[in-house]
């Protein structure tokens, strides 16, 4: 199966972000992809209000993504924000949601591990999800994860135990010293933990377009990559926006799990 990773840089305007999604999804379809991935926060970039644009999964933004996927006959995975519960102080929160939609697919995942790290408190404005999510396309099972989730091996193992041959990580990875190296290392480690393909799709680096952002802000560093179940980086972009294609072979997953049966050998404590 051919997949595409769309490394875009989203902005404040949700309509412009949606138009960009439609354009790039069309390019992915023209390139032969059955699935196209977009980053976390495709709906609106971090650094802007989220509660005013959060909407349910049957709202206009998600419905338009659904219509684009149906028209192109391609599965689209994209980061959006859905309404959460009010905080104890009565402040509205959102959920950091991945929508997966297209022919035979309708699923969503709410980010479980919130980015309360490096001086940023995602939990101030976001409610966590509670459960892993997988979906099937063309004989392959895909598991979903978002950004900070990549630091937690158990989610990837749980997806694999639910049958995932491929783990998707959609991110808006915060910049900073060593952060690109960490992104690369964690992508490879999670592939080995779960003996699955890792499709790590991140927001592009605004600096690649001459845009200055606050250090440490989660606006993206690029370096979207496809990693094999053996931990080998098969394809990788740099910091600039781009569209990466890769062909996934379920036989490679089977071979990895026969040679390196970490899922079968694991023990619970």
Secondary structure, DSSP 8 states (H G I E B T S, - for coil): -EEEEEE----S-HHHHHHHHHHHHHHHHHTT-SEEEE-TTSSS-TTS--TTT---TTSHHHHHHHHHHHHHT-EEEEEEEEEEEE-TTS-EEEEEEEEEEETTEEEEEE-SS--EETTEEGGGTEE---S--EEEETTEEEEEEEGGGGG-HHHHHHHHHTT-SEEEEEE----STTHHHHHHHHHHHHHHHHTSEEEEEE---GGGGT----TT-SS-----EEE-TTS-EEEE--SS-EEEEEE--HHHHHHHHHHS-HHHH----
